[in-house]
Amino acid sequence: MHLTLEFGGGLELLCNSVKIHHVDVDLKTGEDKLSMRDLLTWIKTNLIKERPEMFVKGDSVRRPGVLVLINDCDWELCGSLDAVVEEKDMVIFISTLHGG
């Protein structure tokens, strides 16, 4: 499944400072849908290069402080971890936490 993933607000630093990733994610054997839970696991394994604890906690994004958008819609309105991601979707992760 081809997806566009974007990391902002400092999260791109966890992915070798690359903000936008065009990725192909294979579905699990026997599955015909990709949930956000599965996508987060894939991201942790394949994209996060350092300090994964800054992005994921358990099987979800680290809360509070990470805004997740699926096609510009807050993932909480789409079902959060159970939201289904479809071919050519765009998923954006933005850190809202800033030091100071």
N, CA and C of each residue as an Amber inpcrd file, in Angstrom:
protein
   300
   0.8440000  -1.1650000   0.0000000   0.0000000   0.0000000   0.0000000
   0.8950000   1.2360000   0.0000000   0.6960000   2.1110000  -0.9800000
   1.5020000   3.3160000  -1.1000000   0.8930000   4.4270000  -0.2410000
   1.7210000   5.0030000   0.6430000   1.2840000   6.0750000   1.5400000
   2.3010000   7.2040000   1.5280000   1.8470000   8.3870000   1.9010000
   2.7470000   9.5080000   2.1390000   2.6960000   9.8080000   3.6210000
   3.8600000   9.8040000   4.2570000   3.9690000  10.0950000   5.6780000
   4.7700000  11.3700000   5.8420000   4.2750000  12.2650000   6.6760000
   4.9760000  13.5240000   6.9140000   5.1830000  13.7010000   8.4130000
   6.3920000  14.1350000   8.7720000   6.7510000  14.3510000  10.1660000
   7.1490000  15.8070000  10.3330000   6.5950000  16.4860000  11.3270000
   6.9020000  17.8960000  11.5260000   7.0050000  18.2570000  12.9930000
   7.3570000  19.5020000  13.2390000   7.4650000  19.9980000  14.6120000
   8.6150000  19.3900000  15.3790000   9.6100000  18.8820000  14.6700000
  10.7710000  18.2610000  15.3170000  10.7930000  16.7470000  15.1970000
   9.6570000  16.1260000  14.8880000   9.6280000  14.6620000  14.7640000
  10.4690000  14.1670000  13.5910000  10.6900000  15.0350000  12.6000000
  11.5130000  14.6370000  11.4580000  12.9410000  14.3020000  11.8830000
  13.3750000  14.8320000  13.0170000  14.7230000  14.5390000  13.5170000
  14.8890000  13.0640000  13.8650000  13.7870000  12.3930000  14.1650000
  13.8350000  10.9650000  14.4760000  13.9760000  10.1170000  13.2150000
  13.7700000  10.7510000  12.0560000  13.8080000  10.0540000  10.7610000
  14.8980000  10.6390000   9.8750000  16.0810000  10.8120000  10.4200000
  17.2230000  11.3710000   9.6760000  16.9100000  12.7340000   9.0580000
  16.1030000  13.5230000   9.7460000  15.7430000  14.8880000   9.3220000
  15.0030000  14.9440000   7.9830000  14.3500000  13.8440000   7.6090000
  13.5460000  13.8140000   6.3810000  12.0860000  14.0030000   6.7850000
  11.4590000  15.0480000   6.2360000  10.0800000  15.3640000   6.6170000
   9.0490000  14.4990000   5.9060000   9.2100000  14.2970000   4.6050000
   8.1910000  13.5900000   3.8200000   8.7500000  12.2650000   3.3100000
   7.9760000  11.2140000   3.5360000   8.3640000   9.8600000   3.1180000
   7.2540000   9.2770000   2.2520000   7.6090000   8.8210000   1.0700000
   6.6840000   8.0780000   0.2160000   7.0350000   6.6120000   0.4100000
   6.1240000   5.8560000   1.0160000   6.4460000   4.4940000   1.4340000
   5.4570000   3.4920000   0.8500000   5.9110000   2.2550000   0.7850000
   5.0570000   1.1270000   0.4390000   5.0280000   0.2020000   1.6450000
   3.8530000   0.0290000   2.2090000   3.6780000  -0.7920000   3.3980000
   2.9530000  -2.0640000   2.9980000   3.5580000  -3.1970000   3.2940000
   2.9260000  -4.4860000   3.0020000   1.9190000  -4.8130000   4.0920000
   0.7600000  -5.3070000   3.6840000  -0.2450000  -5.7420000   4.6440000
   0.1910000  -7.0600000   5.2730000  -0.2610000  -7.2830000   6.5000000
   0.0240000  -8.5510000   7.1570000  -0.6510000  -9.6740000   6.3840000
  -0.0590000 -10.8430000   6.4290000  -0.6250000 -12.0010000   5.7470000
  -2.0570000 -12.2350000   6.2210000  -2.9620000 -12.3630000   5.2630000
  -4.3620000 -12.6050000   5.5850000  -5.1660000 -11.3450000   5.8630000
  -4.5060000 -10.1970000   5.9010000  -5.1930000  -8.9320000   6.1710000
  -5.4930000  -8.2210000   4.8570000  -6.6120000  -7.5120000   4.8100000
  -6.9190000  -6.7260000   3.6220000  -7.0060000  -5.2360000   3.9410000
  -6.7520000  -4.8890000   5.2070000  -6.7930000  -3.4930000   5.6340000
  -5.5690000  -3.1840000   6.4950000  -5.1880000  -1.9040000   6.4990000
  -4.0720000  -1.4430000   7.3200000  -4.6150000  -0.4780000   8.3620000
  -4.4710000  -0.8240000   9.6210000  -4.9230000   0.0590000  10.7000000
  -3.7800000   0.9940000  11.0980000  -4.1270000   2.0640000  11.7640000
  -3.0990000   2.9780000  12.2660000  -2.1950000   2.2640000  13.2640000
  -2.7430000   1.3400000  14.0190000  -1.9340000   0.5610000  14.9640000
  -0.8230000  -0.1810000  14.2120000  -1.1840000  -0.8250000  13.0970000
  -0.1990000  -1.5480000  12.2900000   0.7840000  -0.5870000  11.6290000
   0.2850000   0.5650000  11.1750000   1.1630000   1.5460000  10.5410000
   2.1940000   2.0820000  11.5330000   1.7860000   2.3510000  12.7590000
   2.7300000   2.8470000  13.7650000   3.8240000   1.8220000  14.0480000
   3.4540000   0.5680000  14.0880000   4.4510000  -0.4880000  14.2720000
   5.4240000  -0.5000000  13.1040000   4.8980000  -0.3650000  11.8840000
   5.7510000  -0.3340000  10.6870000   6.6930000   0.8680000  10.7250000
   6.1710000   2.0300000  11.1080000   6.9930000   3.2420000  11.1820000
   8.1120000   3.0600000  12.2020000   7.7840000   2.5290000  13.3550000
   8.7950000   2.3220000  14.3960000   9.9010000   1.3950000  13.9030000
   9.5360000   0.3630000  13.1600000  10.5070000  -0.6120000  12.6620000
  11.3060000  -0.1000000  11.4710000  10.6650000   0.6590000  10.5780000
  11.2770000   0.9900000   9.2940000  11.7280000   2.4320000   9.1020000
  11.1650000   3.3770000   9.8440000  11.5170000   4.7760000   9.6080000
  12.2520000   5.4500000  10.7650000  11.8430000   5.1620000  11.9760000
  12.4440000   5.8310000  13.1320000  13.8710000   5.3300000  13.3020000
  14.8190000   6.2380000  13.2230000  16.2330000   5.8680000  13.2790000
  16.8430000   6.0500000  14.6640000  16.2350000   6.9060000  15.4780000
  16.7640000   7.1140000  16.8180000  15.6420000   7.5190000  17.7610000
  15.8040000   7.1950000  19.0200000  14.8980000   7.5650000  20.0940000
  13.4250000   7.2870000  19.7860000  13.0860000   6.0410000  19.4910000
  11.6820000   5.7190000  19.1770000  10.7260000   6.0590000  20.3190000
  11.2390000   6.1160000  21.5440000  10.3900000   6.4520000  22.6920000
   9.8590000   7.8870000  22.6210000  10.4800000   8.7150000  21.7760000
   9.9930000  10.0860000  21.5930000   8.7800000  10.1320000  20.6510000
   8.5470000   9.0280000  19.9520000   7.4410000   8.9840000  18.9900000
   6.3340000   8.0330000  19.4270000   6.6960000   6.8310000  19.8190000
   5.6890000   5.8440000  20.2040000   5.8400000   5.4590000  21.6720000
   4.7080000   5.1410000  22.2620000   4.6700000   4.6310000  23.6320000
   3.6850000   3.4770000  23.6110000   4.1820000   2.2650000  23.8050000
   3.3330000   1.0830000  23.6410000   3.0060000   0.9220000  22.1700000
   1.7220000   0.8650000  21.8410000   1.3400000   0.7250000  20.4340000
   0.7180000   2.0030000  19.8800000   0.8970000   3.1230000  20.5810000
   0.3120000   4.3820000  20.1170000   1.3700000   5.4760000  20.0710000
   0.9940000   6.6190000  19.4940000   1.9050000   7.7520000  19.5140000
   1.9800000   8.2760000  20.9350000   3.0880000   8.8650000  21.2220000
   3.3080000   9.4040000  22.5530000   2.3430000  10.5630000  22.7800000
   1.5690000  10.4750000  23.8040000   0.6010000  11.5230000  24.1230000
   0.9430000  12.1480000  25.4570000   0.6660000  13.3910000  25.7420000
   0.1460000  14.3660000  24.7980000   1.2710000  14.9170000  23.9340000
   0.9290000  15.6370000  22.9340000   1.9370000  16.3700000  22.2050000
   2.1680000  15.9870000  20.7680000   1.5270000  14.9220000  20.2670000
   1.6820000  14.5870000  18.8540000   0.3020000  14.6310000  18.2030000
   0.1550000  15.5520000  17.2630000  -1.0790000  15.6610000  16.4980000
  -0.9490000  14.7270000  15.2970000  -1.9480000  13.8630000  15.1110000
  -1.9390000  12.9240000  13.9900000  -3.1170000  13.2500000  13.0790000
  -2.8100000  13.4450000  11.8000000  -3.8330000  13.7530000  10.8150000
  -3.8140000  12.6950000   9.7210000  -4.9920000  12.1960000   9.3740000
  -5.1430000  11.2780000   8.2520000  -5.9110000  12.0410000   7.1850000
  -5.2470000  12.3440000   6.0840000  -5.8660000  13.1620000   5.0330000
  -6.4480000  14.4530000   5.6080000  -5.6580000  15.1160000   6.4380000
  -6.0050000  16.4070000   7.0560000  -7.1370000  16.3290000   8.0720000
  -7.4850000  15.1470000   8.5280000  -8.5290000  14.9750000   9.5470000
  -7.8970000  14.3820000  10.8020000  -8.2290000  14.9360000  11.9580000
  -7.6980000  14.4320000  13.2230000  -8.0120000  12.9460000  13.3550000
  -6.9830000  12.1660000  13.6410000  -7.1680000  10.7140000  13.6850000
  -8.1430000  10.2850000  14.7620000  -8.3440000  11.1030000  15.7970000
  -9.2970000  10.7470000  16.8440000 -10.7250000  10.7330000  16.2950000
 -10.9860000  11.5190000  15.2690000 -12.3040000  11.5110000  14.6240000
 -12.4620000  10.3270000  13.6820000 -11.3300000   9.7190000  13.3150000
 -11.3360000   8.5880000  12.3740000 -11.2720000   7.2390000  13.0720000
 -11.0800000   7.2380000  14.3870000 -11.0050000   5.9750000  15.1180000
  -9.6760000   5.7130000  15.7900000  -8.7660000   6.6870000  15.7910000
  -7.4470000   6.5780000  16.4160000  -6.7050000   5.3290000  15.9390000
  -6.3280000   4.4540000  16.8480000  -5.5400000   3.2720000  16.4890000
  -6.2840000   2.3200000  15.5630000  -7.6080000   2.3360000  15.6180000
  -8.4010000   1.4420000  14.7800000  -8.7470000   2.0450000  13.4150000
  -8.3510000   3.2980000  13.1900000  -8.6240000   3.9410000  11.9020000
  -7.9600000   3.1460000  10.7850000  -8.6580000   2.9910000   9.6790000
  -8.1370000   2.2460000   8.5370000  -7.4950000   3.2270000   7.5560000
  -6.2670000   2.9230000   7.1710000  -5.5410000   3.7340000   6.2010000
  -5.6990000   3.0670000   4.8420000  -5.9470000   3.8930000   3.8190000
  -6.1870000   3.3630000   2.4800000  -5.1020000   3.7990000   1.5070000
  -5.0640000   3.1370000   0.3690000  -4.0920000   3.4250000  -0.6780000
  -4.0160000   4.9300000  -0.9550000  -2.7990000   5.4500000  -1.0260000
  -2.4920000   6.8560000  -1.3560000  -2.9220000   7.8510000  -0.2900000
  -3.2350000   7.3790000   0.9210000  -3.5480000   8.3010000   2.0130000
  -2.2940000   9.0580000   2.4400000  -2.5310000  10.2190000   3.0640000
  -1.4480000  10.9950000   3.6430000  -1.6570000  11.0250000   5.1500000
  -0.6240000  10.6420000   5.8890000  -0.6840000  10.6460000   7.3410000
   0.4010000  11.6060000   7.8280000  -0.0100000  12.5640000   8.6430000
   0.8970000  13.5980000   9.1260000   1.0150000  13.4880000  10.6380000
   2.2400000  13.5730000  11.1300000   2.5320000  13.5640000  12.5550000
   3.2270000  14.8800000  12.8870000   2.6370000  15.6550000  13.7890000
   3.2080000  16.9540000  14.1510000   3.3680000  17.0240000  15.6650000
   4.5820000  17.2860000  16.1160000   4.8060000  17.4950000  17.5370000
   4.3380000  18.8940000  17.9010000   3.5470000  18.9760000  18.9460000
   3.0850000  20.2830000  19.4120000   3.8380000  20.7210000  20.6590000
   4.8060000  19.9240000  21.0850000   5.5990000  20.2600000  22.2790000
   6.8600000  20.9910000  21.8550000   7.1190000  22.0790000  22.5340000
   8.3080000  22.8550000  22.2250000   9.0200000  23.2070000  23.5280000
  10.3190000  23.1240000  23.5020000  11.0900000  23.5120000  24.6870000
  11.1480000  25.0210000  24.7960000  11.6070000  25.4790000  25.9380000
  11.7120000  26.9260000  26.0520000  12.0120000  27.3520000  27.4390000
